Amino acid sequence: MLAVHRRTGSRARPPRALGLAVAVAVAVAVALTSCSPFGSVALKATTATNLANQKKAALSLLSYRPDVEEIRFTQPGSVGGGGSWAANAVVTIDGVDYDEILGPERAGGNPLPRLMPGTVPTRSTVVYSDGTSEALR
């Protein structure tokens, strides 16, 4: 785009600084919206962190609910608005599934059945969001 000088009527080019600023803005926009060579590393770190948090959450629940037969995480988990990590899971007790939100420090969701006194802890299966599983306790 050429500007016309008012006094002389000659056409002048826009300042080079403007062109440089536009080029930098475009470069930053492309960098922020395109794939990064470090993206897969960050994804692996996030996946590993989520799986570790899922195990912590499962162990936390099992520490006070010895009647849990299975915990199946239905999503990887994330840090919510309260700043704590949590993940959705299906918790099976006496053959009944309960939708829960589990975190390393607390759990919530559907009310779980009353824990019967004298319940002996049994091995519980934990199915992680990536499909792997293990027996805990």
Secondary structure, DSSP 8 states (H G I E B T S, - for coil): --EE-TTT--EE---HHHHHHHHHHHHHHHHHHS--TTHHHHHHHHHHHHHHHHHHHHHHHHHH-TTEEEEEE-S--EE-TTS-EEEEEEEEETTEEEEEEE-SS-EEES------TT-----EEEE-TTS-EEEE-
